[in-house]
Amino acid sequence: MSWGFKILFLYLGFIALIVTMVGLTMRENVDLVSEDYYQKELEYQEKINTIERTNALGEPLNWSVAGDSLTLDFPGCVKGNCSGSIFFFRPSDSRLDQTITIPAESDTLRQIPLTKLKKGLYHMQISWKAGGNKYYNESIIQIP
């Protein structure tokens, strides 16, 4: 076999490798943290103000997981009905993200069922409102 055919096989092998790599990368799923990340970045100062307001409370929002439910204990120092939402962000698969609404009640202790969530690690983002002020807590949670 002459050196011309060897060079031809080398180039064809290289082209086959490149085509294969492009095909594999085109099928790869890339999850963004959020589809509208640019708009959320513009609203981040409001979030910073909300976190500072939350940190200024005399007592923190407490939570615990027992079985298939999440127990939220809102601070007693907050006046008015507490309402809001909990966003469960799953870093490994954006299709498993969930938002659960916290209904307005005057009771500071709430039970939130977690039966709709698959087992695994979630970033829990709690946005809540009481007495005309907005508050925000963030934590990592493991659903058993």
N, CA, C and O atoms as a MOPAC input file, in Angstrom:
PM7 MOZYME 1SCF
protein

 N      0.85400 1    -1.16700 1     0.00000 1
 C      0.00000 1     0.00000 1     0.00000 1
 C      0.90300 1     1.23500 1     0.00000 1
 O      1.86200 1     1.31300 1     0.76900 1
 N      0.59900 1     2.16600 1    -0.83900 1
 C      1.44500 1     3.35700 1    -0.96200 1
 C      1.10700 1     4.36400 1     0.13700 1
 O      0.08000 1     4.25900 1     0.80700 1
 N      1.99800 1     5.34000 1     0.30200 1
 C      1.81000 1     6.34500 1     1.33200 1
 C      0.62100 1     7.24700 1     1.03400 1
 O      0.07500 1     7.84900 1     1.95800 1
 N      0.20900 1     7.36100 1    -0.19600 1
 C     -0.95800 1     8.16700 1    -0.57100 1
 C     -2.24200 1     7.58700 1     0.02200 1
 O     -3.08300 1     8.33200 1     0.52600 1
 N     -2.39800 1     6.26900 1    -0.03600 1
 C     -3.57500 1     5.63100 1     0.55400 1
 C     -3.55500 1     5.74100 1     2.08500 1
 O     -4.61200 1     5.89700 1     2.69700 1
 N     -2.39900 1     5.66300 1     2.70100 1
 C     -2.28600 1     5.78900 1     4.14800 1
 C     -2.72700 1     7.17800 1     4.59800 1
 O     -3.43200 1     7.31200 1     5.59800 1
 N     -2.31700 1     8.20200 1     3.86900 1
 C     -2.74100 1     9.57000 1     4.19200 1
 C     -4.24600 1     9.72100 1     3.98600 1
 O     -4.91700 1    10.36700 1     4.79200 1
 N     -4.78100 1     9.13700 1     2.92200 1
 C     -6.22400 1     9.18600 1     2.66300 1
 C     -6.98800 1     8.52600 1     3.80600 1
 O     -7.98300 1     9.08800 1     4.26400 1
 N     -6.56600 1     7.36500 1     4.28100 1
 C     -7.23000 1     6.67900 1     5.38700 1
 C     -7.11800 1     7.49200 1     6.68300 1
 O     -8.05400 1     7.51700 1     7.48200 1
 N     -5.99500 1     8.14400 1     6.88500 1
 C     -5.80800 1     8.98500 1     8.05000 1
 C     -6.81000 1    10.14500 1     8.03100 1
 O     -7.46200 1    10.40900 1     9.04100 1
 N     -6.94100 1    10.83800 1     6.89500 1
 C     -7.90000 1    11.93900 1     6.78100 1
 C     -9.33500 1    11.45600 1     6.91800 1
 O    -10.13400 1    12.10700 1     7.59100 1
 N     -9.68300 1    10.34200 1     6.30400 1
 C    -11.04800 1     9.80800 1     6.42000 1
 C    -11.34800 1     9.39900 1     7.86600 1
 O    -12.46200 1     9.60500 1     8.34800 1
 N    -10.37400 1     8.83000 1     8.54900 1
 C    -10.55700 1     8.48300 1     9.96200 1
 C    -10.77400 1     9.71800 1    10.81900 1
 O    -11.61300 1     9.71900 1    11.72000 1
 N    -10.01100 1    10.77200 1    10.53500 1
 C    -10.17000 1    12.02500 1    11.27300 1
 C    -11.55000 1    12.63300 1    11.03700 1
 O    -12.18300 1    13.10600 1    11.98100 1
 N    -12.02300 1    12.62700 1     9.79800 1
 C    -13.35600 1    13.16500 1     9.47500 1
 C    -14.43700 1    12.33500 1    10.15900 1
 O    -15.40500 1    12.89300 1    10.67600 1
 N    -14.28500 1    11.01000 1    10.17100 1
 C    -15.26300 1    10.14900 1    10.84500 1
 C    -15.29300 1    10.43800 1    12.34300 1
 O    -16.36700 1    10.45300 1    12.94600 1
 N    -14.13100 1    10.66700 1    12.95200 1
 C    -14.05800 1    10.99700 1    14.37500 1
 C    -14.76600 1    12.32000 1    14.66000 1
 O    -15.52400 1    12.41300 1    15.62500 1
 N    -14.53600 1    13.32800 1    13.85000 1
 C    -15.16500 1    14.64300 1    14.04600 1
 C    -16.67900 1    14.54700 1    13.88400 1
 O    -17.41700 1    15.11000 1    14.69300 1
 N    -17.15200 1    13.85200 1    12.86200 1
 C    -18.59500 1    13.69900 1    12.63700 1
 C    -19.23100 1    12.95900 1    13.81500 1
 O    -20.31900 1    13.32400 1    14.26100 1
 N    -18.56200 1    11.93000 1    14.31600 1
 C    -19.08900 1    11.19000 1    15.46800 1
 C    -19.17000 1    12.07700 1    16.70100 1
 O    -20.17800 1    12.05300 1    17.40600 1
 N    -18.14100 1    12.85400 1    16.97500 1
 C    -18.13700 1    13.74200 1    18.14200 1
 C    -19.22000 1    14.82500 1    18.03300 1
 O    -19.87500 1    15.15000 1    19.02300 1
 N    -19.40500 1    15.37700 1    16.84000 1
 C    -20.45900 1    16.37900 1    16.65000 1
 C    -21.82300 1    15.74700 1    16.87300 1
 O    -22.69000 1    16.35800 1    17.49900 1
 N    -22.02600 1    14.54300 1    16.37800 1
 C    -23.30000 1    13.84500 1    16.57300 1
 C    -23.57900 1    13.57200 1    18.04500 1
 O    -24.71400 1    13.72300 1    18.49600 1
 N    -22.56300 1    13.17300 1    18.79700 1
 C    -22.74500 1    12.90000 1    20.21900 1
 C    -23.04500 1    14.17600 1    21.00000 1
 O    -23.89300 1    14.16000 1    21.89200 1
 N    -22.37800 1    15.26800 1    20.68800 1
 C    -22.62200 1    16.50600 1    21.42100 1
 C    -23.96500 1    17.13100 1    21.06300 1
 O    -24.55100 1    17.83100 1    21.88900 1
 N    -24.46000 1    16.89800 1    19.86900 1
 C    -25.77200 1    17.44400 1    19.48700 1
 C    -26.89600 1    16.76200 1    20.26300 1
 O    -27.93900 1    17.37400 1    20.49100 1
 N    -26.70500 1    15.51800 1    20.66800 1
 C    -27.74100 1    14.79800 1    21.40700 1
 C    -27.68200 1    15.05000 1    22.90600 1
 O    -28.58900 1    14.63500 1    23.62600 1
 N    -26.65400 1    15.71000 1    23.39200 1
 C    -26.48800 1    15.96200 1    24.82200 1
 C    -27.48000 1    17.02400 1    25.28800 1
 O    -27.63200 1    18.06300 1    24.64500 1
 N    -28.16800 1    16.75300 1    26.42800 1
 C    -29.13100 1    17.68800 1    26.99300 1
 C    -28.41300 1    18.63300 1    27.95400 1
 O    -27.75600 1    18.18100 1    28.89100 1
 N    -28.53500 1    19.94200 1    27.72600 1
 C    -27.91100 1    20.94200 1    28.58500 1
 C    -29.03000 1    21.71900 1    29.26700 1
 O    -29.78200 1    22.44800 1    28.61900 1
 N    -29.13100 1    21.55300 1    30.59200 1
 C    -30.15800 1    22.24700 1    31.36100 1
 C    -29.60300 1    23.56000 1    31.89000 1
 O    -28.55200 1    23.59100 1    32.53100 1
 N    -30.31400 1    24.63300 1    31.61600 1
 C    -29.96500 1    25.92000 1    32.19400 1
 C    -30.58400 1    26.00600 1    33.57800 1
 O    -31.55500 1    25.30600 1    33.86500 1
 N    -30.04400 1    26.84600 1    34.42900 1
 C    -30.64000 1    27.04100 1    35.73900 1
 C    -32.04700 1    27.59500 1    35.57500 1
 O    -32.95500 1    27.21800 1    36.31600 1
 N    -32.22900 1    28.47000 1    34.62700 1
 C    -33.52600 1    29.06300 1    34.35100 1
 C    -33.56800 1    29.48000 1    32.88700 1
 O    -32.55400 1    29.89900 1    32.32900 1
 N    -34.71600 1    29.36700 1    32.27600 1
 C    -34.86100 1    29.76900 1    30.87500 1
 C    -34.77400 1    31.28700 1    30.71400 1
 O    -34.27500 1    31.78300 1    29.70300 1
 N    -35.26400 1    32.02200 1    31.71700 1
 C    -35.24700 1    33.48400 1    31.64600 1
 C    -34.21600 1    34.06300 1    32.62700 1
 O    -34.52500 1    34.96600 1    33.40600 1
 N    -33.00400 1    33.53700 1    32.57700 1
 C    -31.96200 1    33.92900 1    33.52600 1
 C    -31.59300 1    35.40400 1    33.42000 1
 O    -31.22000 1    36.00700 1    34.42600 1
 N    -31.68300 1    35.99900 1    32.24500 1
 C    -31.30500 1    37.40900 1    32.09000 1
 C    -32.29200 1    38.31500 1    32.82700 1
 O    -31.88500 1    39.25500 1    33.51000 1
 N    -33.57900 1    38.03300 1    32.69000 1
 C    -34.59000 1    38.83100 1    33.38900 1
 C    -34.44800 1    38.66700 1    34.90300 1
 O    -34.61400 1    39.63300 1    35.64700 1
 N    -34.14900 1    37.47600 1    35.35500 1
 C    -33.96800 1    37.24800 1    36.79200 1
 C    -32.74100 1    37.98500 1    37.32200 1
 O    -32.73300 1    38.43100 1    38.46900 1
 N    -31.72300 1    38.11300 1    36.50800 1
 C    -30.52400 1    38.85200 1    36.91900 1
 C    -30.84500 1    40.33000 1    37.12700 1
 O    -30.31300 1    40.95500 1    38.04300 1
 N    -31.70800 1    40.89000 1    36.28600 1
 C    -32.09200 1    42.29100 1    36.43200 1
 C    -32.90900 1    42.53000 1    37.70300 1
 O    -32.87100 1    43.62400 1    38.26700 1
 N    -33.64600 1    41.51400 1    38.15400 1
 C    -34.48800 1    41.63500 1    39.34400 1
 C    -33.75300 1    41.22800 1    40.61700 1
 O    -34.37300 1    41.14200 1    41.67700 1
 N    -32.46600 1    40.98000 1    40.54000 1
 C    -31.72600 1    40.43900 1    41.66600 1
 C    -31.60100 1    41.42500 1    42.83800 1
 O    -31.53600 1    40.99000 1    43.98800 1
 N    -31.56700 1    42.73400 1    42.57800 1
 C    -31.46600 1    43.71400 1    43.67000 1
 C    -32.67900 1    43.62600 1    44.58600 1
 O    -32.54700 1    43.74900 1    45.80300 1
 N    -33.84300 1    43.41800 1    44.01800 1
 C    -35.03500 1    43.24300 1    44.85400 1
 C    -34.88800 1    42.00400 1    45.73800 1
 O    -35.30500 1    42.00600 1    46.89600 1
 N    -34.30000 1    40.96500 1    45.19000 1
 C    -34.08200 1    39.74500 1    45.96000 1
 C    -33.09000 1    40.00100 1    47.10200 1
 O    -33.27300 1    39.48600 1    48.20500 1
 N    -32.05300 1    40.78600 1    46.84700 1
 C    -31.08700 1    41.13400 1    47.88400 1
 C    -31.76900 1    41.89600 1    49.02100 1
 O    -31.51000 1    41.62100 1    50.19300 1
 N    -32.63100 1    42.84400 1    48.68600 1
 C    -33.36700 1    43.59500 1    49.70500 1
 C    -34.28200 1    42.67800 1    50.52000 1
 O    -34.42000 1    42.84400 1    51.73200 1
 N    -34.90100 1    41.71600 1    49.84700 1
 C    -35.78400 1    40.77500 1    50.52600 1
 C    -34.99400 1    39.88200 1    51.48100 1
 O    -35.45700 1    39.60300 1    52.58800 1
 N    -33.81200 1    39.43100 1    51.07000 1
 C    -32.96300 1    38.59400 1    51.93800 1
 C    -32.50500 1    39.39100 1    53.14800 1
 O    -32.47900 1    38.85700 1    54.25600 1
 N    -32.14100 1    40.65900 1    52.96400 1
 C    -31.72900 1    41.50100 1    54.08900 1
 C    -32.88100 1    41.70400 1    55.07100 1
 O    -32.66400 1    41.70000 1    56.28300 1
 N    -34.09400 1    41.88100 1    54.56700 1
 C    -35.27100 1    42.02200 1    55.41600 1
 C    -35.51400 1    40.73100 1    56.20300 1
 O    -35.87700 1    40.76900 1    57.37900 1
 N    -35.30900 1    39.59200 1    55.54100 1
 C    -35.48700 1    38.30300 1    56.20800 1
 C    -34.44200 1    38.11100 1    57.29600 1
 O    -34.76900 1    37.64200 1    58.38600 1
 N    -33.19700 1    38.46400 1    57.02100 1
 C    -32.12500 1    38.32000 1    58.01400 1
 C    -32.30400 1    39.25400 1    59.20300 1
 O    -31.78200 1    38.98300 1    60.28500 1
 N    -33.03100 1    40.34500 1    59.01800 1
 C    -33.25700 1    41.30500 1    60.10000 1
 C    -34.35200 1    40.84700 1    61.06700 1
 O    -34.53800 1    41.45900 1    62.11900 1
 N    -35.07000 1    39.78800 1    60.72500 1
 C    -36.10300 1    39.27800 1    61.63300 1
 C    -35.45300 1    38.77000 1    62.91700 1
 O    -34.30200 1    38.33500 1    62.90900 1
 N    -36.18900 1    38.82700 1    64.00500 1
 C    -35.66800 1    38.37100 1    65.28300 1
 C    -35.43700 1    36.87700 1    65.33700 1
 O    -34.52200 1    36.41000 1    66.01600 1
 N    -36.25300 1    36.13100 1    64.63300 1
 C    -36.11100 1    34.67300 1    64.60200 1
 C    -36.25300 1    34.19400 1    63.15400 1
 O    -36.95200 1    34.82200 1    62.35900 1
 N    -35.59900 1    33.09800 1    62.81600 1
 C    -35.63200 1    32.62900 1    61.42600 1
 C    -36.84800 1    31.76000 1    61.11500 1
 O    -37.55800 1    31.31700 1    62.01800 1
 N    -37.07100 1    31.52900 1    59.84100 1
 C    -38.04900 1    30.54700 1    59.38500 1
 C    -37.43400 1    29.16800 1    59.60700 1
 O    -36.33700 1    28.89100 1    59.12300 1
 N    -38.13400 1    28.30900 1    60.33400 1
 C    -37.63400 1    26.96000 1    60.58900 1
 C    -38.40900 1    25.96100 1    59.74700 1
 O    -39.60000 1    26.14200 1    59.49400 1
 N    -37.73100 1    24.90900 1    59.31600 1
 C    -38.37200 1    23.87000 1    58.52700 1
 C    -37.78200 1    22.51700 1    58.89100 1
 O    -36.64800 1    22.41800 1    59.35900 1
 N    -38.57500 1    21.48000 1    58.66500 1
 C    -38.10500 1    20.10900 1    58.89400 1
 C    -38.89300 1    19.17600 1    57.98700 1
 O    -40.03500 1    19.45600 1    57.62100 1
 N    -38.25900 1    18.05900 1    57.63000 1
 C    -38.89500 1    17.04600 1    56.79300 1
 C    -39.15500 1    15.82900 1    57.66100 1
 O    -38.24900 1    15.31900 1    58.32000 1
 N    -40.39100 1    15.37000 1    57.65800 1
 C    -40.76900 1    14.16200 1    58.39600 1
 C    -41.66600 1    13.33200 1    57.49200 1
 O    -42.79700 1    13.72200 1    57.20000 1
 N    -41.16000 1    12.19100 1    57.05300 1
 C    -41.95000 1    11.34000 1    56.16300 1
 C    -42.12600 1    11.99400 1    54.80800 1
 O    -41.15200 1    12.35800 1    54.14900 1
 N    -43.37300 1    12.14100 1    54.39900 1
 C    -43.70200 1    12.74800 1    53.10500 1
 C    -44.21000 1    14.16800 1    53.23000 1
 O    -44.94800 1    14.63600 1    52.36300 1
 N    -43.82800 1    14.87000 1    54.29700 1
 C    -44.31200 1    16.23800 1    54.44600 1
 C    -43.20300 1    17.14900 1    54.95700 1
 O    -42.27200 1    16.72400 1    55.64100 1
 N    -43.34100 1    18.39900 1    54.60100 1
 C    -42.42900 1    19.45800 1    55.01500 1
 C    -43.17700 1    20.32900 1    56.00900 1
 O    -44.28200 1    20.78900 1    55.72400 1
 N    -42.58500 1    20.55900 1    57.17500 1
 C    -43.18700 1    21.40700 1    58.18900 1
 C    -42.46800 1    22.74400 1    58.19400 1
 O    -41.25400 1    22.80700 1    58.39100 1
 N    -43.22200 1    23.80900 1    57.97700 1
 C    -42.68700 1    25.16700 1    58.01600 1
 C    -43.17700 1    25.85000 1    59.28200 1
 O    -44.36400 1    25.80200 1    59.60200 1
 N    -42.26900 1    26.47900 1    59.99100 1
 C    -42.61800 1    27.23200 1    61.19000 1
 C    -42.19000 1    28.68000 1    60.96600 1
 O    -41.01900 1    29.03000 1    61.10800 1
 N    -43.17600 1    29.51600 1    60.61200 1
 C    -42.89100 1    30.91400 1    60.33200 1
 C    -42.60000 1    31.65400 1    61.63700 1
 O    -43.13100 1    31.28500 1    62.68500 1
 N    -41.76800 1    32.68800 1    61.58700 1
 C    -41.44800 1    33.44100 1    62.80400 1
 C    -42.69100 1    34.08000 1    63.40000 1
 O    -43.55100 1    34.58700 1    62.68100 1
 N    -42.77200 1    34.05000 1    64.71200 1
 C    -43.91000 1    34.64700 1    65.39900 1
 C    -43.88300 1    36.16100 1    65.37300 1
 O    -44.90500 1    36.80600 1    65.60400 1
 N    -42.71400 1    36.73600 1    65.09200 1
 C    -42.59400 1    38.19500 1    65.08400 1
 C    -43.23200 1    38.82400 1    63.84800 1
 O    -43.41200 1    40.04100 1    63.79900 1
 N    -43.57700 1    38.00800 1    62.84600 1
 C    -44.15800 1    38.53200 1    61.61600 1
 C    -45.66300 1    38.68000 1    61.81000 1
 O    -46.34800 1    37.73200 1    62.19300 1
 N    -46.15300 1    39.85100 1    61.54600 1
 C    -47.58300 1    40.13500 1    61.73300 1
 C    -48.35000 1    39.85800 1    60.44800 1
 O    -47.84400 1    40.10800 1    59.35300 1
 N    -49.56200 1    39.34500 1    60.57700 1
 C    -50.43500 1    39.13100 1    59.43000 1
 C    -50.37400 1    37.71200 1    58.89900 1
 O    -49.60900 1    36.87500 1    59.37800 1
 N    -51.20300 1    37.46700 1    57.89600 1
 C    -51.25600 1    36.15300 1    57.26700 1
 C    -50.00100 1    35.91100 1    56.44000 1
 O    -49.56400 1    36.78300 1    55.68900 1
 N    -49.42700 1    34.72800 1    56.58400 1
 C    -48.25800 1    34.35100 1    55.79900 1
 C    -48.71400 1    33.55300 1    54.58300 1
 O    -49.45400 1    32.57900 1    54.71800 1
 N    -48.27900 1    33.96100 1    53.41000 1
 C    -48.57800 1    33.23900 1    52.17900 1
 C    -47.35800 1    33.31800 1    51.28900 1
 O    -46.46600 1    34.13700 1    51.51200 1
 N    -47.32000 1    32.46400 1    50.27700 1
 C    -46.19200 1    32.51000 1    49.37500 1
 C    -46.07700 1    31.27000 1    48.52700 1
 O    -47.07800 1    30.63100 1    48.20100 1
 N    -44.84100 1    30.92700 1    48.16700 1
 C    -44.62000 1    29.75400 1    47.34200 1
 C    -43.25400 1    29.15700 1    47.65700 1
 O    -42.34500 1    29.84000 1    48.13000 1
 N    -43.13900 1    27.86200 1    47.37800 1
 C    -41.87500 1    27.15000 1    47.54400 1
 C    -41.49700 1    26.60800 1    46.17600 1
 O    -42.27600 1    25.89700 1    45.54200 1
 N    -40.29900 1    26.94700 1    45.72800 1
 C    -39.79400 1    26.43200 1    44.46400 1
 C    -38.74300 1    25.38600 1    44.78000 1
 O    -37.72800 1    25.68200 1    45.41100 1
 N    -38.99000 1    24.16000 1    44.33700 1
 C    -38.05300 1    23.06700 1    44.51100 1
 C    -37.27300 1    22.91300 1    43.21600 1
 O    -37.81000 1    22.45700 1    42.20600 1
 N    -36.00100 1    23.29800 1    43.25400 1
 C    -35.12400 1    23.26500 1    42.08500 1
 C    -34.27000 1    22.00900 1    42.15400 1
 O    -33.51800 1    21.82300 1    43.11100 1
 N    -34.37700 1    21.14200 1    41.14600 1
 C    -33.59800 1    19.90700 1    41.08800 1
 C    -32.40900 1    20.14000 1    40.15800 1
 O    -32.60000 1    20.21400 1    38.94400 1
 N    -31.18300 1    20.25800 1    40.68800 1
 C    -30.02100 1    20.56500 1    39.85600 1
 C    -29.73700 1    19.51800 1    38.78700 1
 O    -29.22400 1    19.85200 1    37.71900 1
 N    -30.06100 1    18.26400 1    39.05500 1
 C    -29.70800 1    17.20700 1    38.11400 1
 C    -30.68100 1    17.06800 1    36.95600 1
 O    -30.31700 1    16.51400 1    35.91900 1
 N    -31.92200 1    17.56000 1    37.10200 1
 C    -32.91900 1    17.39000 1    36.04500 1
 C    -33.98100 1    18.47600 1    36.17900 1
 O    -34.77500 1    18.44900 1    37.11900 1
 N    -34.00500 1    19.42500 1    35.25800 1
 C    -34.94400 1    20.54400 1    35.34600 1
 C    -36.39500 1    20.11900 1    35.15700 1
 O    -37.30400 1    20.86800 1    35.51600 1
 N    -36.62800 1    18.94300 1    34.60600 1
 C    -38.00300 1    18.46400 1    34.43300 1
 C    -38.65600 1    18.11500 1    35.76000 1
 O    -39.87900 1    17.99000 1    35.82700 1
 N    -37.86600 1    17.95300 1    36.82200 1
 C    -38.39500 1    17.60500 1    38.13700 1
 C    -38.60400 1    18.82300 1    39.03200 1
 O    -38.96800 1    18.67300 1    40.19900 1
 N    -38.37700 1    20.03600 1    38.50300 1
 C    -38.61900 1    21.24900 1    39.28200 1
 C    -40.11300 1    21.38200 1    39.57000 1
 O    -40.94600 1    21.07100 1    38.72000 1
 N    -40.44200 1    21.84300 1    40.76700 1
 C    -41.84000 1    21.99400 1    41.18200 1
 C    -42.01000 1    23.30100 1    41.94500 1
 O    -41.08900 1    23.75500 1    42.62300 1
 N    -43.17700 1    23.89600 1    41.83200 1
 C    -43.54700 1    25.04800 1    42.64600 1
 C    -44.80500 1    24.69100 1    43.41000 1
 O    -45.79300 1    24.24300 1    42.82900 1
 N    -44.76200 1    24.89500 1    44.72600 1
 C    -45.91000 1    24.60500 1    45.59200 1
 C    -46.32900 1    25.91500 1    46.24300 1
 O    -45.49200 1    26.65700 1    46.75600 1
 N    -47.61900 1    26.19300 1    46.22000 1
 C    -48.16100 1    27.42100 1    46.79700 1
 C    -48.44000 1    27.23200 1    48.28200 1
 O    -48.96600 1    26.20200 1    48.70300 1
 N    -48.08000 1    28.23700 1    49.06500 1
 C    -48.38700 1    28.24900 1    50.49200 1
 C    -49.62800 1    29.11200 1    50.66800 1
 O    -49.56400 1    30.32100 1    50.44700 1
 N    -50.76300 1    28.52100 1    51.06300 1
 C    -51.98700 1    29.31800 1    51.20100 1
 C    -51.89700 1    30.28200 1    52.38200 1
 O    -51.17400 1    30.03400 1    53.34700 1
 N    -52.64300 1    31.38400 1    52.29100 1
 C    -52.63700 1    32.39800 1    53.34700 1
 C    -53.40700 1    31.89300 1    54.55400 1
 O    -54.58300 1    31.54400 1    54.45300 1
 N    -52.73400 1    31.85900 1    55.69500 1
 C    -53.34900 1    31.48000 1    56.96800 1
 C    -52.68000 1    32.28400 1    58.06600 1
 O    -51.55600 1    32.75800 1    57.89800 1
 N    -53.36500 1    32.44000 1    59.18700 1
 C    -52.78000 1    33.17400 1    60.30700 1
 C    -51.91600 1    32.27000 1    61.18300 1
 O    -51.13500 1    32.76400 1    61.99600 1
 N    -52.04400 1    30.95700 1    61.02800 1
 C    -51.24600 1    30.01800 1    61.80400 1
 C    -49.79600 1    30.05300 1    61.31800 1
 O    -49.55100 1    30.11100 1    60.11400 1
 N    -48.83300 1    30.01800 1    62.24600 1
 C    -47.42400 1    30.07900 1    61.85900 1
 C    -46.85900 1    28.71700 1    61.49200 1
 O    -45.77500 1    28.65300 1    60.91200 1
 N    -47.54600 1    27.62500 1    61.80600 1
 C    -47.06200 1    26.28300 1    61.52100 1
 C    -47.82500 1    25.71200 1    60.32400 1
 O    -49.05600 1    25.69500 1    60.33400 1
 N    -47.11600 1    25.24600 1    59.29700 1
 C    -47.74100 1    24.70900 1    58.07300 1
 C    -47.17500 1    23.34000 1    57.74600 1
 O    -45.98800 1    23.08400 1    57.94700 1
 N    -48.02800 1    22.46700 1    57.24400 1
 C    -47.62100 1    21.15000 1    56.74900 1
 C    -47.77800 1    21.17000 1    55.22500 1
 O    -48.87100 1    21.42800 1    54.71900 1
 N    -46.70500 1    20.90100 1    54.50000 1
 C    -46.70900 1    20.88900 1    53.03900 1
 C    -46.42600 1    19.45400 1    52.59200 1
 O    -45.37000 1    18.91200 1    52.91800 1
 N    -47.35400 1    18.82300 1    51.84600 1
 C    -47.09000 1    17.45200 1    51.37600 1
 C    -46.03300 1    17.43200 1    50.27700 1
 O    -46.01400 1    18.30100 1    49.40600 1
 N    -45.15800 1    16.43400 1    50.32700 1
 C    -44.07700 1    16.30800 1    49.35200 1
 C    -44.25500 1    15.07400 1    48.47600 1
 O    -43.28400 1    14.57600 1    47.90600 1
 N    -45.47600 1    14.57900 1    48.36300 1
 C    -45.71300 1    13.34900 1    47.61300 1
 C    -45.49700 1    13.51300 1    46.11500 1
 O    -45.23500 1    12.52400 1    45.43000 1
 N    -45.59900 1    14.72600 1    45.58600 1
 C    -45.41800 1    14.96000 1    44.14800 1
 C    -43.94500 1    15.01100 1    43.73800 1
 O    -43.62500 1    14.94400 1    42.55100 1
 N    -43.05500 1    15.12900 1    44.71800 1
 C    -41.62700 1    15.24400 1    44.41900 1
 C    -40.97400 1    13.86800 1    44.41800 1
 O    -41.27400 1    13.01700 1    45.25600 1
 N    -40.08500 1    13.67200 1    43.46900 1
 C    -39.29900 1    12.43700 1    43.44300 1
 C    -38.19100 1    12.53300 1    44.46900 1
 O    -37.76300 1    13.62600 1    44.84200 1
 N    -37.73300 1    11.38100 1    44.92100 1
 C    -36.66100 1    11.34200 1    45.91100 1
 C    -35.38600 1    11.94800 1    45.33700 1
 O    -35.07800 1    11.77300 1    44.15800 1
 N    -34.64600 1    12.66600 1    46.18700 1
 C    -33.38900 1    13.23200 1    45.75000 1
 C    -33.10400 1    14.58100 1    46.37600 1
 O    -33.80100 1    15.01300 1    47.29400 1
 N    -32.07800 1    15.23900 1    45.87400 1
 C    -31.60800 1    16.51500 1    46.38200 1
 C    -32.29900 1    17.66500 1    45.64600 1
 O    -32.38600 1    17.65700 1    44.41800 1
 N    -32.78300 1    18.64300 1    46.39100 1
 C    -33.43200 1    19.82300 1    45.83700 1
 C    -32.87300 1    21.07200 1    46.51400 1
 O    -32.44700 1    21.03400 1    47.66900 1
 N    -32.88200 1    22.17200 1    45.77500 1
 C    -32.64200 1    23.48300 1    46.35800 1
 C    -34.02400 1    24.07300 1    46.61300 1
 O    -34.78900 1    24.29900 1    45.67500 1
 N    -34.33700 1    24.31900 1    47.86100 1
 C    -35.65300 1    24.82100 1    48.23800 1
 C    -35.57400 1    26.33700 1    48.37300 1
 O    -34.78000 1    26.85300 1    49.15900 1
 N    -36.39700 1    27.04900 1    47.60600 1
 C    -36.42900 1    28.50400 1    47.63100 1
 C    -37.82600 1    28.93400 1    48.07700 1
 O    -38.80000 1    28.76600 1    47.34400 1
 N    -37.91200 1    29.48500 1    49.27800 1
 C    -39.19700 1    29.86800 1    49.86500 1
 C    -39.35400 1    31.37700 1    49.76500 1
 O    -38.58300 1    32.13000 1    50.36000 1
 N    -40.34900 1    31.81400 1    49.01600 1
 C    -40.70000 1    33.23300 1    48.92700 1
 C    -42.02200 1    33.39500 1    49.65900 1
 O    -43.01500 1    32.76600 1    49.29300 1
 N    -42.04300 1    34.22000 1    50.67200 1
 C    -43.26600 1    34.38800 1    51.44200 1
 C    -43.51100 1    35.84500 1    51.78400 1
 O    -42.60000 1    36.67300 1    51.80700 1
 N    -44.77300 1    36.12100 1    52.04900 1
 C    -45.20900 1    37.49400 1    52.26700 1
 C    -46.04000 1    37.52800 1    53.54900 1
 O    -46.90000 1    36.67500 1    53.76900 1
 N    -45.77300 1    38.51600 1    54.37900 1
 C    -46.53400 1    38.69500 1    55.61900 1
 C    -46.51600 1    40.16800 1    55.99000 1
 O    -45.47700 1    40.82300 1    55.91800 1
 N    -47.65100 1    40.67400 1    56.38000 1
 C    -47.73600 1    42.06600 1    56.81200 1
 C    -47.31900 1    43.06700 1    55.75400 1
 O    -46.82000 1    44.14000 1    56.09200 1
 N    -47.50900 1    42.74500 1    54.48200 1
 C    -47.15800 1    43.64700 1    53.39800 1
 C    -45.68600 1    43.61300 1    53.00700 1
 O    -45.28700 1    44.32400 1    52.08500 1
 N    -44.87500 1    42.81200 1    53.67700 1
 C    -43.45400 1    42.69700 1    53.35300 1
 C    -43.16100 1    41.33000 1    52.74400 1
 O    -43.79800 1    40.33000 1    53.07400 1
 N    -42.17900 1    41.31500 1    51.84600 1
 C    -41.75800 1    40.06800 1    51.23100 1
 C    -40.51200 1    39.54600 1    51.93300 1
 O    -39.65200 1    40.31300 1    52.36600 1
 N    -40.43700 1    38.21300 1    52.03600 1
 C    -39.30400 1    37.55300 1    52.66900 1
 C    -38.84500 1    36.40000 1    51.77900 1
 O    -39.58900 1    35.91400 1    50.92700 1
 N    -37.59800 1    35.97500 1    51.99900 1
 C    -37.04500 1    34.92100 1    51.15400 1
 C    -36.06100 1    34.07500 1    51.95800 1
 O    -35.18500 1    34.59800 1    52.64700 1
 N    -36.22500 1    32.76400 1    51.85700 1
 C    -35.29500 1    31.80300 1    52.46000 1
 C    -34.88700 1    30.79100 1    51.41600 1
 O    -35.66100 1    30.45800 1    50.51900 1
 N    -33.66500 1    30.30500 1    51.53800 1
 C    -33.15000 1    29.32300 1    50.59200 1
 C    -32.38700 1    28.26600 1    51.37400 1
 O    -31.64400 1    28.57800 1    52.30500 1
 N    -32.57800 1    27.01700 1    50.98500 1
 C    -31.88700 1    25.93200 1    51.66600 1
 C    -31.80900 1    24.72200 1    50.75300 1
 O    -32.47400 1    24.66200 1    49.71900 1
 N    -30.98900 1    23.76100 1    51.14700 1
 C    -30.88800 1    22.49900 1    50.42200 1
 C    -31.65300 1    21.44800 1    51.19700 1
 O    -31.53600 1    21.36600 1    52.41900 1
 N    -32.43200 1    20.64500 1    50.49800 1
 C    -33.28400 1    19.65100 1    51.13500 1
 C    -33.11400 1    18.31000 1    50.44200 1
 O    -32.95800 1    18.24700 1    49.22200 1
 N    -33.14400 1    17.24900 1    51.21800 1
 C    -33.06700 1    15.88300 1    50.68700 1
 C    -34.42900 1    15.22100 1    50.90800 1
 O    -34.87000 1    15.07300 1    52.04800 1
 N    -35.09000 1    14.82700 1    49.82800 1
 C    -36.37400 1    14.14800 1    49.93200 1
 C    -36.08300 1    12.64200 1    50.05200 1
 O    -35.51200 1    12.04400 1    49.14000 1
 N    -36.47500 1    12.03800 1    51.17100 1
 C    -36.17700 1    10.59300 1    51.34400 1
 C    -37.10200 1     9.69000 1    50.55900 1
 O    -36.96400 1     8.46800 1    50.61400 1

